[in-house]
Amino acid sequence: MKMKWAKTFWVYLLVTAMIGVLSACGQSNNTNTASGNTGNTEQKQVVLSFMTTWSESDPFTGVYYKNAMAFEKANPDIKLDIETIPYNDYPVKLNTTAAGGNLPDLILMIGGGSMFEQIARSGALMPIDDMMGNWKEDFLPSSKIKEFNVDGKQYGIPGEVSYATVIYYNKKIMKDAGYTEFPTTYDAFKAMVKDLKAKNITPIAYGNKTGSVLLASLLSPLNERISGPDLYAKIKSGEQKFTDPDFMNALKDIKELSDIGAFNVDLNSIDNVQATNLFLSGNSAMYIDGSWGAKQISKDKAADLEVGFAVFPQIEGGKGSMSTMPGATNQGVVLNAKLDDAKKAAAEKFLQFMYSEESYQNIIRDGNMVPANVEAPADIDPLFKEMTGVLAGVKEITPVYDIVMPATVVTATKNGLQGLTTPGGSTPEAVAEELQKELGQ
Amino acid sequence: MQMFLRHKWIIAAGLIPAVVIYTMFSIYPILSSVYYSFFKWDGFSPKQWHGLQNYVNLIGDGVFWQSIRNNLYFVLFSVLGEIPLGLYLAMMLSGKLFRRDGIFRTVFFMPVVISTIVVSLIWNMFYNYQFGLVNTALRAVGLDHWAQNWLGNPGLAIFVLCIVVVWQYTGLYMVIFLAALQNVPSEVLEAAELDGAVGIKRTWHIVVPIIADTIFASVVLCISGALRAFDLIYIMTNGGPSHSTEVGATYMFSQTFSSMKYGYGSAISTAIIIISFGLIIISQFILRSVKR
């Protein structure tokens, strides 16, 4: 009898211990985050959790990471707890953490637009209007930061400006094929594409596996050149439809380019990096990507490869012009609405530092255009300098499709464009109808 | 032991931690997913009651059915590819010729150990149009017109992916069958040989019936594995070009997290659960009738 009770006792003990361990696991996490929130008054160090895509070795965001590290060094009382998410996974991660109400203290917004607006309107972010005194209008014009403004409230400041479409071309291949000047009309451009194809040269290298490149750097400029800057607003308000001739013509143009063999055969199976390599290894005459593509090209190109830059050509009879370009402002850090005063003060210091003249100069030096009026440093990359020279004629930025349209439509468009450029794939009519249906839901 | 049996509540108490964890991380998410499937919800704005509309949309959604069809291709290729191949390799390796050579087992098992991400990247390079191994080999022997964009051809891409899956998991079933074959008594085999059952005859009439239970278990494993397929496709084609390699899981993922249709995505996952259950039950039924 005694034995039995002893056994029961041990079983009890074991079970309680297990439950204790399990619940302790849960609790210890809670206490950790709680102490992180209140901040340790003894050391007076504020820890800011920060979700971002920035990483030291990334050619596109390395400069931001280094700026952030410089901030930490200059402010030993503030510590950044950085969580780096790969670029392609970032929107999903951002959506789910925002939907779950688990946003960190600082959040990177890669761009403004529909997703950011949705999160801002849900009340999860803190407006920074009371901090805007740190930036003077002549340093940072409000027209350049409006993508981070929702319903009259400013939430963040962009680090760079990027154009969605730059045509990079191999000067030697073009010259050998008889083109010394890049065509400025779409018809001449198309004729050149046909001619290149006939000469057995792949005209344009694209890496559209994720679907985002054709969308940003081909559909966006075609829409702008055909219909002018306000097409998307009209479609969203119901004034126009995807199935109306304006948008349909852009789809037909893409289909036509695909049919005449303008792209590499595997455009939908390779990614941007692979497409850049195709271009850099002399396997295509052109490569079309956003202005950010210049960095990779400048970094990886052989010394004797001469790269030229061109603005997307004019379409005859279209409402757009070559002095406008679809583009976006990117890399703005926004604040969690739930920050306490100590953290808010630290975050303000961080923003001040990250979007200061010095930081912007670092960003330019790294090969980006910036929204602020900053003098360009003398030691910038010559290739980048050439590109900004070509783009100097662009006076106005118009919205990019994937920034303005709702996520459902963007996903459907990506798939639609892949279908258009796949042999035996979809027709422009089917794609447009699908999009209109998606928008209506 | 007797004490435990007399006091059933002790057993129950011992199970509680596992049950709690399982409920929290498995049952509850499934049920909440079913619950969300009745709403129109983008994750931010308030949920709107949508009734069965998500399911009505789902039934009319061609892409969903295409993704289920692709899932079925995966099931077919897995069951008819991995299991016979695995059995064949296991028989080879347990035969007199290779019995002492551990190296072949390691080689065939290797793909199972490699992370799916690595497998996907390697095969992506194999299938690359410009400089991939497959096309280079075809061009080298003069079959230029056979060389093509394997992963970009909507009619072909899903089968091309099936090959990768078969390559990846055959080794797993080989090892399972190797273990089962060790339990086949050598006396039986010798007796069969004396009676003149050799080669395919011996395999089909003697070996297969003895390890039948293992084969059945493997088939179920195979089916559930093929229905769960996600990572390989996500990395290799991301469901593209234009949905041609979409499977249930990737479609659910893109609808829920890229298009932010949480309600519709939940409806897709619920449908996947139902279809998977159905397939498993059907396969059990078939296997049981074969057994008899």
Chai-1 contact restraints between the chains, C-beta under 6 A:
chainA,res_idxA,chainB,res_idxB,connection_type,confidence,min_distance_angstrom,max_distance_angstrom,comment,restraint_id
A,K4,B,M3,contact,1.0,0.0,6.0,A-B,restraint_1
A,K7,B,M3,contact,1.0,0.0,6.0,A-B,restraint_2
A,V11,B,I10,contact,1.0,0.0,6.0,A-B,restraint_3
A,V15,B,A13,contact,1.0,0.0,6.0,A-B,restraint_4
A,M18,B,P17,contact,1.0,0.0,6.0,A-B,restraint_5
A,V92,B,F257,contact,1.0,0.0,6.0,A-B,restraint_6
A,N95,B,M260,contact,1.0,0.0,6.0,A-B,restraint_7
A,A99,B,G43,contact,1.0,0.0,6.0,A-B,restraint_8
A,Q118,B,F44,contact,1.0,0.0,6.0,A-B,restraint_9
A,S122,B,F44,contact,1.0,0.0,6.0,A-B,restraint_10
A,V265,B,Y129,contact,1.0,0.0,6.0,A-B,restraint_11
A,V265,B,N149,contact,1.0,0.0,6.0,A-B,restraint_12
A,D266,B,Y129,contact,1.0,0.0,6.0,A-B,restraint_13
A,D266,B,N149,contact,1.0,0.0,6.0,A-B,restraint_14
A,D266,B,G152,contact,1.0,0.0,6.0,A-B,restraint_15
A,N268,B,G152,contact,1.0,0.0,6.0,A-B,restraint_16
A,N268,B,G240,contact,1.0,0.0,6.0,A-B,restraint_17
A,N268,B,P241,contact,1.0,0.0,6.0,A-B,restraint_18
A,S269,B,L151,contact,1.0,0.0,6.0,A-B,restraint_19
A,S269,B,G152,contact,1.0,0.0,6.0,A-B,restraint_20
A,A407,B,S259,contact,1.0,0.0,6.0,A-B,restraint_21
A,A407,B,M260,contact,1.0,0.0,6.0,A-B,restraint_22
A,T408,B,S259,contact,1.0,0.0,6.0,A-B,restraint_23
A,T411,B,S258,contact,1.0,0.0,6.0,A-B,restraint_24
A,T411,B,S259,contact,1.0,0.0,6.0,A-B,restraint_25
A,N415,B,S242,contact,1.0,0.0,6.0,A-B,restraint_26
A,N415,B,H243,contact,1.0,0.0,6.0,A-B,restraint_27
A,Q418,B,G240,contact,1.0,0.0,6.0,A-B,restraint_28
A,Q418,B,P241,contact,1.0,0.0,6.0,A-B,restraint_29
A,Q418,B,S242,contact,1.0,0.0,6.0,A-B,restraint_30
A,G419,B,S242,contact,1.0,0.0,6.0,A-B,restraint_31
A,T422,B,P154,contact,1.0,0.0,6.0,A-B,restraint_32
A,T422,B,P241,contact,1.0,0.0,6.0,A-B,restraint_33
A,G425,B,S242,contact,1.0,0.0,6.0,A-B,restraint_34
